[in-house]
Amino acid sequence: MGKYAKGWLHLLIGSAMAALPLLFALIFVWAIKPPRAIQLGVLLVVGAALLALFGLPARARTAGVAGANGLLGLQLPAPHRKTRARTALWMTLHGMIGAAAVGAAAFLGLLAATALVLAVTQPGERMDFGWTEISNGPITLLLGVAMAVLAVLTGFAAPALLRLVAPALLGHQPAERIAALEHRTEVLAHRNHLAQELHDSIGHTLTTSTIQAAVAAKLLDDDPAGARQALAGIEDSSRLALEELDHVIELLREEPAPRAPQRGLADVPALVEHVRRTGRVIEAVLPTDLSAVPQVISREAYRIIQEALTNALRHGTANSTDNEIRLAIAIEADRLVLAVSNPVEAPAVRRTGRGTSGIEERARVLGGEASAGANGARWEVVVRLPLARTAGTRG
């Protein structure tokens, strides 16, 4: 459908919207019988007031923007706020201009057809217009062509007028643009958060799976049962990673998807058992009562522990006489303390990869603090998180 045809379709939709309000306005004028001099004004005012009601529903602005973009060729942004006053004014103008354009084009088209038929079928006949008389012939033919051109031009002028006013009534005002930018910033922050979640989860899975695969290869001949257990661990962890990957991809695609249950501190024992399946020794000291830990703190603490254990598996010294990974979770007064340590080759240097920076960022967002460094022959990560949720916390 061409631009001209789309413009006419937009006008026809507007005239269809205006039909019922104008009919009620006509009945109102007929019922109250105002002075003849103001009847047309009363008709237009009442019709416009009734037509403005179409702009009150919550979806009216979305429909108006979609129609203007699809049929008028505009590129208006999706509505961020339901500004009913401007939407009502747009619906009024759309309906009134549409009705006026369709009515004028129909009237001009009828006059043009009549003039052209008379000029061809009754040449020389005189037509009396009251204020003047003309003979059917070249003048009538020119008048018919002129009115036909005007009818066609109406299809250009009316949509052009609507295109002119649409950005002011349907576009974003400064406050809306600021709100839209804030919303976009929140979306980007959420996507960055999802990327960090994915990095933590998949990184942990790949690390543990790699170690379990190595264990299975060593045990395959001497301890088939142990090899099968290691392979089963790889299968379980891979399945969980795929579930999280599917969930995050659905969210990044902005498709409706039920939110997967978020893991928290209650899931740490399962995480510890998953690490044990790699063959590493891990000692875990966990609190029995987690009721004082808010959900958001619990969720982020789980991710911090997951990343710290992943780093311990990657960089810890597996062949040392001290092969133990130590995990301690404690609730001290108004804060949660997480500590993960593992043996390293001396002298240890501070690691500054994504894992460590991710832990520090999570702690900072929650209003806490994180430290990582060598403590004798061990590498230790300590995170302290306030139990009261801060304003900067991601939900």
VEXZA-39290 format. One record per residue (C-alpha): x, y, z; residue in one letter. Coordinates in steps of 0.05 Angstrom, whole numbers, plus 5000, padded with zeros to 4 digits. Layout:
BEGIN
r X=X | Y=Y | Z=Z | vexmar=A
...
% end
This chain:
BEGIN
r X=5000 | Y=5000 | Z=5000 | vexmar=M
r X=5029 | Y=5067 | Z=4979 | vexmar=G
r X=5038 | Y=5128 | Z=5022 | vexmar=K
r X=4978 | Y=5163 | Z=4992 | vexmar=Y
r X=4932 | Y=5103 | Z=5003 | vexmar=A
r X=4957 | Y=5096 | Z=5075 | vexmar=K
r X=4942 | Y=5169 | Z=5087 | vexmar=G
r X=4871 | Y=5160 | Z=5062 | vexmar=W
r X=4863 | Y=5098 | Z=5105 | vexmar=L
r X=4884 | Y=5139 | Z=5166 | vexmar=H
r X=4833 | Y=5192 | Z=5148 | vexmar=L
r X=4779 | Y=5139 | Z=5139 | vexmar=L
r X=4794 | Y=5111 | Z=5208 | vexmar=I
r X=4789 | Y=5181 | Z=5238 | vexmar=G
r X=4723 | Y=5194 | Z=5202 | vexmar=S
r X=4696 | Y=5127 | Z=5227 | vexmar=A
r X=4715 | Y=5147 | Z=5299 | vexmar=M
r X=4680 | Y=5214 | Z=5290 | vexmar=A
r X=4615 | Y=5185 | Z=5261 | vexmar=A
r X=4582 | Y=5165 | Z=5326 | vexmar=L
r X=4602 | Y=5228 | Z=5367 | vexmar=P
r X=4578 | Y=5273 | Z=5310 | vexmar=L
r X=4513 | Y=5234 | Z=5306 | vexmar=L
r X=4501 | Y=5244 | Z=5380 | vexmar=F
r X=4520 | Y=5317 | Z=5373 | vexmar=A
r X=4470 | Y=5325 | Z=5316 | vexmar=L
r X=4415 | Y=5294 | Z=5359 | vexmar=I
r X=4434 | Y=5341 | Z=5416 | vexmar=F
r X=4430 | Y=5402 | Z=5370 | vexmar=V
r X=4363 | Y=5379 | Z=5344 | vexmar=W
r X=4337 | Y=5368 | Z=5415 | vexmar=A
r X=4358 | Y=5435 | Z=5446 | vexmar=I
r X=4347 | Y=5476 | Z=5382 | vexmar=K
r X=4400 | Y=5530 | Z=5393 | vexmar=P
r X=4398 | Y=5594 | Z=5351 | vexmar=P
r X=4412 | Y=5579 | Z=5278 | vexmar=R
r X=4473 | Y=5623 | Z=5277 | vexmar=A
r X=4510 | Y=5580 | Z=5328 | vexmar=I
r X=4482 | Y=5511 | Z=5311 | vexmar=Q
r X=4544 | Y=5491 | Z=5272 | vexmar=L
r X=4590 | Y=5514 | Z=5329 | vexmar=G
r X=4549 | Y=5475 | Z=5380 | vexmar=V
r X=4551 | Y=5414 | Z=5335 | vexmar=L
r X=4627 | Y=5417 | Z=5329 | vexmar=L
r X=4640 | Y=5431 | Z=5403 | vexmar=V
r X=4595 | Y=5374 | Z=5427 | vexmar=V
r X=4622 | Y=5326 | Z=5375 | vexmar=G
r X=4694 | Y=5344 | Z=5393 | vexmar=A
r X=4680 | Y=5335 | Z=5467 | vexmar=A
r X=4650 | Y=5266 | Z=5455 | vexmar=L
r X=4706 | Y=5247 | Z=5408 | vexmar=L
r X=4758 | Y=5266 | Z=5461 | vexmar=A
r X=4731 | Y=5209 | Z=5504 | vexmar=L
r X=4766 | Y=5161 | Z=5456 | vexmar=F
r X=4832 | Y=5186 | Z=5484 | vexmar=G
r X=4817 | Y=5167 | Z=5556 | vexmar=L
r X=4828 | Y=5091 | Z=5555 | vexmar=P
r X=4898 | Y=5069 | Z=5575 | vexmar=A
r X=4912 | Y=5036 | Z=5507 | vexmar=R
r X=4889 | Y=5096 | Z=5466 | vexmar=A
r X=4958 | Y=5128 | Z=5464 | vexmar=R
r X=4991 | Y=5062 | Z=5442 | vexmar=T
r X=4939 | Y=5055 | Z=5387 | vexmar=A
r X=4949 | Y=5127 | Z=5365 | vexmar=G
r X=5024 | Y=5119 | Z=5361 | vexmar=V
r X=5018 | Y=5054 | Z=5323 | vexmar=A
r X=4969 | Y=5084 | Z=5273 | vexmar=G
r X=5012 | Y=5146 | Z=5262 | vexmar=A
r X=5075 | Y=5105 | Z=5251 | vexmar=N
r X=5042 | Y=5053 | Z=5207 | vexmar=G
r X=4998 | Y=5097 | Z=5164 | vexmar=L
r X=5029 | Y=5166 | Z=5167 | vexmar=L
r X=5100 | Y=5141 | Z=5160 | vexmar=G
r X=5125 | Y=5172 | Z=5225 | vexmar=L
r X=5175 | Y=5142 | Z=5274 | vexmar=Q
r X=5146 | Y=5162 | Z=5341 | vexmar=L
r X=5175 | Y=5127 | Z=5402 | vexmar=P
r X=5132 | Y=5078 | Z=5441 | vexmar=A
r X=5091 | Y=5115 | Z=5494 | vexmar=P
r X=5125 | Y=5116 | Z=5562 | vexmar=H
r X=5069 | Y=5151 | Z=5600 | vexmar=R
r X=4995 | Y=5152 | Z=5587 | vexmar=K
r X=4986 | Y=5227 | Z=5575 | vexmar=T
r X=4911 | Y=5228 | Z=5568 | vexmar=R
r X=4902 | Y=5303 | Z=5555 | vexmar=A
r X=4947 | Y=5303 | Z=5494 | vexmar=R
r X=4919 | Y=5236 | Z=5471 | vexmar=T
r X=4848 | Y=5262 | Z=5476 | vexmar=A
r X=4868 | Y=5323 | Z=5434 | vexmar=L
r X=4901 | Y=5278 | Z=5383 | vexmar=W
r X=4839 | Y=5234 | Z=5378 | vexmar=M
r X=4796 | Y=5297 | Z=5369 | vexmar=T
r X=4839 | Y=5325 | Z=5314 | vexmar=L
r X=4846 | Y=5257 | Z=5280 | vexmar=H
r X=4770 | Y=5247 | Z=5280 | vexmar=G
r X=4751 | Y=5318 | Z=5260 | vexmar=M
r X=4804 | Y=5325 | Z=5206 | vexmar=I
r X=4788 | Y=5255 | Z=5180 | vexmar=G
r X=4713 | Y=5269 | Z=5178 | vexmar=A
r X=4724 | Y=5338 | Z=5145 | vexmar=A
r X=4773 | Y=5310 | Z=5093 | vexmar=A
r X=4730 | Y=5250 | Z=5075 | vexmar=V
r X=4667 | Y=5293 | Z=5072 | vexmar=G
r X=4701 | Y=5347 | Z=5031 | vexmar=A
r X=4732 | Y=5297 | Z=4983 | vexmar=A
r X=4666 | Y=5261 | Z=4974 | vexmar=A
r X=4630 | Y=5327 | Z=4961 | vexmar=F
r X=4683 | Y=5352 | Z=4913 | vexmar=L
r X=4684 | Y=5286 | Z=4878 | vexmar=G
r X=4609 | Y=5286 | Z=4869 | vexmar=L
r X=4610 | Y=5358 | Z=4841 | vexmar=L
r X=4668 | Y=5340 | Z=4795 | vexmar=A
r X=4632 | Y=5279 | Z=4768 | vexmar=A
r X=4567 | Y=5319 | Z=4758 | vexmar=T
r X=4603 | Y=5375 | Z=4722 | vexmar=A
r X=4642 | Y=5328 | Z=4677 | vexmar=L
r X=4579 | Y=5288 | Z=4659 | vexmar=V
r X=4539 | Y=5352 | Z=4643 | vexmar=L
r X=4596 | Y=5381 | Z=4602 | vexmar=A
r X=4598 | Y=5318 | Z=4559 | vexmar=V
r X=4524 | Y=5299 | Z=4556 | vexmar=T
r X=4490 | Y=5367 | Z=4555 | vexmar=Q
r X=4536 | Y=5417 | Z=4520 | vexmar=P
r X=4507 | Y=5486 | Z=4513 | vexmar=G
r X=4455 | Y=5477 | Z=4568 | vexmar=E
r X=4455 | Y=5534 | Z=4619 | vexmar=R
r X=4461 | Y=5521 | Z=4693 | vexmar=M
r X=4432 | Y=5570 | Z=4744 | vexmar=D
r X=4471 | Y=5574 | Z=4809 | vexmar=F
r X=4428 | Y=5631 | Z=4837 | vexmar=G
r X=4484 | Y=5682 | Z=4836 | vexmar=W
r X=4505 | Y=5667 | Z=4765 | vexmar=T
r X=4492 | Y=5625 | Z=4704 | vexmar=E
r X=4542 | Y=5586 | Z=4662 | vexmar=I
r X=4536 | Y=5544 | Z=4599 | vexmar=S
r X=4557 | Y=5472 | Z=4598 | vexmar=N
r X=4621 | Y=5467 | Z=4559 | vexmar=G
r X=4694 | Y=5483 | Z=4569 | vexmar=P
r X=4682 | Y=5523 | Z=4634 | vexmar=I
r X=4641 | Y=5466 | Z=4664 | vexmar=T
r X=4695 | Y=5417 | Z=4642 | vexmar=L
r X=4749 | Y=5459 | Z=4675 | vexmar=L
r X=4709 | Y=5466 | Z=4739 | vexmar=L
r X=4699 | Y=5390 | Z=4741 | vexmar=G
r X=4774 | Y=5377 | Z=4732 | vexmar=V
r X=4791 | Y=5431 | Z=4784 | vexmar=A
r X=4744 | Y=5400 | Z=4836 | vexmar=M
r X=4772 | Y=5330 | Z=4821 | vexmar=A
r X=4842 | Y=5357 | Z=4832 | vexmar=V
r X=4820 | Y=5389 | Z=4898 | vexmar=L
r X=4790 | Y=5323 | Z=4920 | vexmar=A
r X=4857 | Y=5289 | Z=4906 | vexmar=V
r X=4896 | Y=5344 | Z=4940 | vexmar=L
r X=4854 | Y=5335 | Z=5002 | vexmar=T
r X=4885 | Y=5266 | Z=5009 | vexmar=G
r X=4954 | Y=5299 | Z=5012 | vexmar=F
r X=4937 | Y=5360 | Z=5054 | vexmar=A
r X=4899 | Y=5327 | Z=5111 | vexmar=A
r X=4950 | Y=5272 | Z=5126 | vexmar=P
r X=5006 | Y=5325 | Z=5120 | vexmar=A
r X=4970 | Y=5366 | Z=5174 | vexmar=L
r X=4964 | Y=5305 | Z=5219 | vexmar=L
r X=5038 | Y=5289 | Z=5208 | vexmar=R
r X=5054 | Y=5360 | Z=5230 | vexmar=L
r X=5016 | Y=5356 | Z=5296 | vexmar=V
r X=5028 | Y=5283 | Z=5313 | vexmar=A
r X=5098 | Y=5291 | Z=5343 | vexmar=P
r X=5074 | Y=5346 | Z=5390 | vexmar=A
r X=5014 | Y=5306 | Z=5414 | vexmar=L
r X=5040 | Y=5234 | Z=5411 | vexmar=L
r X=5115 | Y=5244 | Z=5417 | vexmar=G
r X=5155 | Y=5247 | Z=5482 | vexmar=H
r X=5159 | Y=5312 | Z=5520 | vexmar=Q
r X=5223 | Y=5328 | Z=5558 | vexmar=P
r X=5199 | Y=5295 | Z=5622 | vexmar=A
r X=5179 | Y=5233 | Z=5583 | vexmar=E
r X=5246 | Y=5231 | Z=5547 | vexmar=R
r X=5282 | Y=5233 | Z=5614 | vexmar=I
r X=5237 | Y=5178 | Z=5641 | vexmar=A
r X=5248 | Y=5136 | Z=5579 | vexmar=A
r X=5324 | Y=5145 | Z=5586 | vexmar=L
r X=5320 | Y=5125 | Z=5659 | vexmar=E
r X=5280 | Y=5064 | Z=5640 | vexmar=H
r X=5330 | Y=5046 | Z=5586 | vexmar=R
r X=5387 | Y=5054 | Z=5636 | vexmar=T
r X=5351 | Y=5006 | Z=5683 | vexmar=E
r X=5342 | Y=4956 | Z=5627 | vexmar=V
r X=5416 | Y=4960 | Z=5608 | vexmar=L
r X=5436 | Y=4952 | Z=5682 | vexmar=A
r X=5391 | Y=4892 | Z=5687 | vexmar=H
r X=5422 | Y=4862 | Z=5624 | vexmar=R
r X=5491 | Y=4873 | Z=5652 | vexmar=N
r X=5468 | Y=4839 | Z=5716 | vexmar=H
r X=5443 | Y=4780 | Z=5675 | vexmar=L
r X=5509 | Y=4776 | Z=5639 | vexmar=A
r X=5545 | Y=4773 | Z=5706 | vexmar=Q
r X=5497 | Y=4719 | Z=5729 | vexmar=E
r X=5511 | Y=4679 | Z=5666 | vexmar=L
r X=5586 | Y=4688 | Z=5673 | vexmar=H
r X=5584 | Y=4664 | Z=5745 | vexmar=D
r X=5539 | Y=4604 | Z=5731 | vexmar=S
r X=5570 | Y=4579 | Z=5667 | vexmar=I
r X=5641 | Y=4593 | Z=5691 | vexmar=G
r X=5629 | Y=4551 | Z=5753 | vexmar=H
r X=5598 | Y=4495 | Z=5713 | vexmar=T
r X=5654 | Y=4493 | Z=5662 | vexmar=L
r X=5707 | Y=4494 | Z=5716 | vexmar=T
r X=5676 | Y=4438 | Z=5757 | vexmar=T
r X=5660 | Y=4397 | Z=5695 | vexmar=S
r X=5732 | Y=4403 | Z=5670 | vexmar=T
r X=5758 | Y=4378 | Z=5737 | vexmar=I
r X=5707 | Y=4322 | Z=5741 | vexmar=Q
r X=5724 | Y=4300 | Z=5670 | vexmar=A
r X=5798 | Y=4296 | Z=5690 | vexmar=A
r X=5779 | Y=4256 | Z=5753 | vexmar=V
r X=5736 | Y=4209 | Z=5712 | vexmar=A
r X=5793 | Y=4197 | Z=5663 | vexmar=A
r X=5841 | Y=4179 | Z=5720 | vexmar=K
r X=5790 | Y=4133 | Z=5754 | vexmar=L
r X=5763 | Y=4099 | Z=5692 | vexmar=L
r X=5807 | Y=4037 | Z=5697 | vexmar=D
r X=5819 | Y=4031 | Z=5772 | vexmar=D
r X=5753 | Y=4057 | Z=5800 | vexmar=D
r X=5696 | Y=4052 | Z=5749 | vexmar=P
r X=5644 | Y=4070 | Z=5803 | vexmar=A
r X=5682 | Y=4134 | Z=5820 | vexmar=G
r X=5687 | Y=4151 | Z=5746 | vexmar=A
r X=5613 | Y=4141 | Z=5737 | vexmar=R
r X=5600 | Y=4186 | Z=5796 | vexmar=Q
r X=5644 | Y=4241 | Z=5766 | vexmar=A
r X=5608 | Y=4234 | Z=5699 | vexmar=L
r X=5541 | Y=4238 | Z=5734 | vexmar=A
r X=5564 | Y=4302 | Z=5766 | vexmar=G
r X=5582 | Y=4331 | Z=5698 | vexmar=I
r X=5512 | Y=4312 | Z=5672 | vexmar=E
r X=5477 | Y=4344 | Z=5731 | vexmar=D
r X=5517 | Y=4409 | Z=5729 | vexmar=S
r X=5510 | Y=4414 | Z=5653 | vexmar=S
r X=5434 | Y=4406 | Z=5658 | vexmar=R
r X=5430 | Y=4461 | Z=5710 | vexmar=L
r X=5474 | Y=4506 | Z=5668 | vexmar=A
r X=5430 | Y=4496 | Z=5607 | vexmar=L
r X=5368 | Y=4513 | Z=5647 | vexmar=E
r X=5399 | Y=4579 | Z=5670 | vexmar=E
r X=5425 | Y=4593 | Z=5600 | vexmar=L
r X=5355 | Y=4584 | Z=5570 | vexmar=D
r X=5325 | Y=4628 | Z=5623 | vexmar=H
r X=5375 | Y=4685 | Z=5613 | vexmar=V
r X=5368 | Y=4682 | Z=5537 | vexmar=I
r X=5293 | Y=4687 | Z=5543 | vexmar=E
r X=5300 | Y=4749 | Z=5586 | vexmar=L
r X=5351 | Y=4780 | Z=5540 | vexmar=L
r X=5304 | Y=4769 | Z=5481 | vexmar=R
r X=5251 | Y=4807 | Z=5522 | vexmar=E
r X=5203 | Y=4749 | Z=5512 | vexmar=E
r X=5151 | Y=4734 | Z=5567 | vexmar=P
r X=5181 | Y=4680 | Z=5610 | vexmar=A
r X=5167 | Y=4657 | Z=5681 | vexmar=P
r X=5223 | Y=4677 | Z=5727 | vexmar=R
r X=5263 | Y=4617 | Z=5747 | vexmar=A
r X=5272 | Y=4606 | Z=5822 | vexmar=P
r X=5332 | Y=4646 | Z=5846 | vexmar=Q
r X=5384 | Y=4606 | Z=5885 | vexmar=R
r X=5403 | Y=4632 | Z=5954 | vexmar=G
r X=5442 | Y=4612 | Z=6015 | vexmar=L
r X=5396 | Y=4552 | Z=6026 | vexmar=A
r X=5425 | Y=4523 | Z=5962 | vexmar=D
r X=5498 | Y=4529 | Z=5985 | vexmar=V
r X=5501 | Y=4457 | Z=6013 | vexmar=P
r X=5484 | Y=4430 | Z=5943 | vexmar=A
r X=5538 | Y=4476 | Z=5914 | vexmar=L
r X=5588 | Y=4448 | Z=5965 | vexmar=V
r X=5570 | Y=4377 | Z=5946 | vexmar=E
r X=5579 | Y=4395 | Z=5873 | vexmar=H
r X=5650 | Y=4419 | Z=5888 | vexmar=V
r X=5665 | Y=4355 | Z=5927 | vexmar=R
r X=5648 | Y=4314 | Z=5865 | vexmar=R
r X=5710 | Y=4344 | Z=5832 | vexmar=T
r X=5753 | Y=4307 | Z=5882 | vexmar=G
r X=5772 | Y=4369 | Z=5922 | vexmar=R
r X=5765 | Y=4369 | Z=5997 | vexmar=V
r X=5720 | Y=4425 | Z=6022 | vexmar=I
r X=5704 | Y=4444 | Z=6093 | vexmar=E
r X=5640 | Y=4484 | Z=6101 | vexmar=A
r X=5615 | Y=4520 | Z=6163 | vexmar=V
r X=5544 | Y=4542 | Z=6150 | vexmar=L
r X=5493 | Y=4575 | Z=6196 | vexmar=P
r X=5430 | Y=4535 | Z=6211 | vexmar=T
r X=5383 | Y=4595 | Z=6214 | vexmar=D
r X=5381 | Y=4640 | Z=6153 | vexmar=L
r X=5316 | Y=4676 | Z=6169 | vexmar=S
r X=5353 | Y=4741 | Z=6184 | vexmar=A
r X=5382 | Y=4745 | Z=6114 | vexmar=V
r X=5338 | Y=4784 | Z=6064 | vexmar=P
r X=5323 | Y=4748 | Z=5999 | vexmar=Q
r X=5364 | Y=4796 | Z=5955 | vexmar=V
r X=5424 | Y=4789 | Z=6002 | vexmar=I
r X=5417 | Y=4713 | Z=6002 | vexmar=S
r X=5414 | Y=4711 | Z=5926 | vexmar=R
r X=5475 | Y=4755 | Z=5916 | vexmar=E
r X=5513 | Y=4719 | Z=5971 | vexmar=A
r X=5502 | Y=4653 | Z=5935 | vexmar=Y
r X=5531 | Y=4682 | Z=5871 | vexmar=R
r X=5591 | Y=4709 | Z=5909 | vexmar=I
r X=5605 | Y=4641 | Z=5941 | vexmar=I
r X=5596 | Y=4607 | Z=5873 | vexmar=Q
r X=5647 | Y=4653 | Z=5841 | vexmar=E
r X=5696 | Y=4647 | Z=5899 | vexmar=A
r X=5692 | Y=4570 | Z=5897 | vexmar=L
r X=5701 | Y=4571 | Z=5821 | vexmar=T
r X=5764 | Y=4613 | Z=5830 | vexmar=N
r X=5788 | Y=4565 | Z=5884 | vexmar=A
r X=5780 | Y=4507 | Z=5837 | vexmar=L
r X=5814 | Y=4543 | Z=5779 | vexmar=R
r X=5873 | Y=4573 | Z=5816 | vexmar=H
r X=5880 | Y=4532 | Z=5879 | vexmar=G
r X=5938 | Y=4483 | Z=5887 | vexmar=T
r X=5908 | Y=4413 | Z=5879 | vexmar=A
r X=5971 | Y=4374 | Z=5894 | vexmar=N
r X=5991 | Y=4409 | Z=5958 | vexmar=S
r X=5989 | Y=4372 | Z=6025 | vexmar=T
r X=5939 | Y=4425 | Z=6045 | vexmar=D
r X=5887 | Y=4410 | Z=5992 | vexmar=N
r X=5827 | Y=4437 | Z=6031 | vexmar=E
r X=5780 | Y=4491 | Z=6008 | vexmar=I
r X=5748 | Y=4526 | Z=6067 | vexmar=R
r X=5681 | Y=4561 | Z=6066 | vexmar=L
r X=5651 | Y=4597 | Z=6125 | vexmar=A
r X=5585 | Y=4636 | Z=6128 | vexmar=I
r X=5569 | Y=4675 | Z=6191 | vexmar=A
r X=5516 | Y=4724 | Z=6213 | vexmar=I
r X=5548 | Y=4776 | Z=6258 | vexmar=E
r X=5500 | Y=4827 | Z=6288 | vexmar=A
r X=5474 | Y=4866 | Z=6228 | vexmar=D
r X=5519 | Y=4837 | Z=6174 | vexmar=R
r X=5533 | Y=4774 | Z=6135 | vexmar=L
r X=5605 | Y=4751 | Z=6130 | vexmar=V
r X=5628 | Y=4703 | Z=6075 | vexmar=L
r X=5698 | Y=4674 | Z=6074 | vexmar=A
r X=5728 | Y=4627 | Z=6023 | vexmar=V
r X=5801 | Y=4605 | Z=6023 | vexmar=S
r X=5845 | Y=4555 | Z=5986 | vexmar=N
r X=5919 | Y=4536 | Z=5984 | vexmar=P
r X=5962 | Y=4570 | Z=5931 | vexmar=V
r X=6033 | Y=4567 | Z=5908 | vexmar=E
r X=6075 | Y=4619 | Z=5946 | vexmar=A
r X=6084 | Y=4675 | Z=5934 | vexmar=P
r X=6012 | Y=4689 | Z=5914 | vexmar=A
r X=5994 | Y=4750 | Z=5874 | vexmar=V
r X=5928 | Y=4786 | Z=5872 | vexmar=R
r X=5882 | Y=4762 | Z=5817 | vexmar=R
r X=5843 | Y=4817 | Z=5782 | vexmar=T
r X=5801 | Y=4777 | Z=5733 | vexmar=G
r X=5726 | Y=4783 | Z=5721 | vexmar=R
r X=5711 | Y=4736 | Z=5779 | vexmar=G
r X=5745 | Y=4779 | Z=5831 | vexmar=T
r X=5717 | Y=4844 | Z=5802 | vexmar=S
r X=5648 | Y=4812 | Z=5798 | vexmar=G
r X=5651 | Y=4795 | Z=5872 | vexmar=I
r X=5673 | Y=4866 | Z=5890 | vexmar=E
r X=5618 | Y=4896 | Z=5847 | vexmar=E
r X=5564 | Y=4854 | Z=5880 | vexmar=R
r X=5589 | Y=4872 | Z=5949 | vexmar=A
r X=5593 | Y=4946 | Z=5931 | vexmar=R
r X=5522 | Y=4948 | Z=5902 | vexmar=V
r X=5496 | Y=4917 | Z=5966 | vexmar=L
r X=5532 | Y=4969 | Z=6008 | vexmar=G
r X=5584 | Y=4919 | Z=6032 | vexmar=G
r X=5658 | Y=4908 | Z=6022 | vexmar=E
r X=5702 | Y=4852 | Z=5994 | vexmar=A
r X=5775 | Y=4836 | Z=6000 | vexmar=S
r X=5817 | Y=4784 | Z=5966 | vexmar=A
r X=5890 | Y=4767 | Z=5977 | vexmar=G
r X=5943 | Y=4721 | Z=6004 | vexmar=A
r X=5940 | Y=4700 | Z=6077 | vexmar=N
r X=6003 | Y=4659 | Z=6087 | vexmar=G
r X=6001 | Y=4599 | Z=6040 | vexmar=A
r X=5927 | Y=4609 | Z=6026 | vexmar=R
r X=5887 | Y=4655 | Z=5982 | vexmar=W
r X=5828 | Y=4684 | Z=6020 | vexmar=E
r X=5766 | Y=4721 | Z=5997 | vexmar=V
r X=5725 | Y=4756 | Z=6051 | vexmar=V
r X=5660 | Y=4792 | Z=6038 | vexmar=V
r X=5619 | Y=4831 | Z=6088 | vexmar=R
r X=5548 | Y=4850 | Z=6070 | vexmar=L
r X=5499 | Y=4891 | Z=6111 | vexmar=P
r X=5434 | Y=4854 | Z=6124 | vexmar=L
r X=5393 | Y=4917 | Z=6114 | vexmar=A
r X=5377 | Y=4926 | Z=6040 | vexmar=R
r X=5407 | Y=4989 | Z=6012 | vexmar=T
r X=5377 | Y=5037 | Z=5961 | vexmar=A
r X=5427 | Y=5017 | Z=5908 | vexmar=G
r X=5410 | Y=4943 | Z=5912 | vexmar=T
r X=5388 | Y=4910 | Z=5848 | vexmar=R
r X=5321 | Y=4877 | Z=5853 | vexmar=G
% end
